[in-house]
Amino acid sequence: MSQQLKSKSKFLSLVLRHKPDEIDLQLDPEGWADVDELIRLAGVKGVSLTRELVREIVATNDKKRFALDGSGNRIRANQGHSVSVDLRLIAVEPPPTLFHGTATRFVSSIREIGLVSGSRQHVHLSAKSATATEVGSRHGKPVVLVVQAIEMHQAGHAFYISDNGVWLTDSVPCHYIEFPPEV
């Protein structure tokens, strides 16, 4: 992804996941925003977007963070919101284990309180350890935690999978987490 696309993608993450009010953008209850309104309001704030550029960002974002509706007139983030939206996710049975990537500096806190969503709506989990390692490396020296997802599910915890394949749950209590011995 070019530097321009990366910069515009980060801008879309900001306004579609965290701060739509930064440009006075209105998200509907499911997180959708009108593409033309997004382009107009971004322009007012000095960020140049076009429909073609928005489509390219959606199509080429390596994390598949965004989706356009069938008409191409509305856009939303697939997950990771810190603003309240209802993505209409349906609870599904998870695989036996899922993975969470973090940095080693957070492990002692996670040992105490488990995985919590913090400012986001959900805890993010991966189906692959390699993906979790990639996520953890964004925050420092990576560590991958193994989550006993099927045990959690059987105990009544709900799991969802976003349109871009990220597993989501409200929180992960400590006793469902396997920590590597070296941390």
Secondary structure, DSSP 4 states (H G I P E B T S, - for coil): --HHHHHHHHHHHIIIII-GGGGTPPP-TTS-EEHHHHHHHHHHTT----HHHHHHHHHH-TT--EEE-TTSSEEEESS--SS---------PPPS-EEEEEEGGGHHHHHHH-EE-TTSSSEEEBSSHHHHHHHHHTSSSEEEEEE-HHHHHHTT---EE-TTS-EEESEE-GGGEEPPTT-
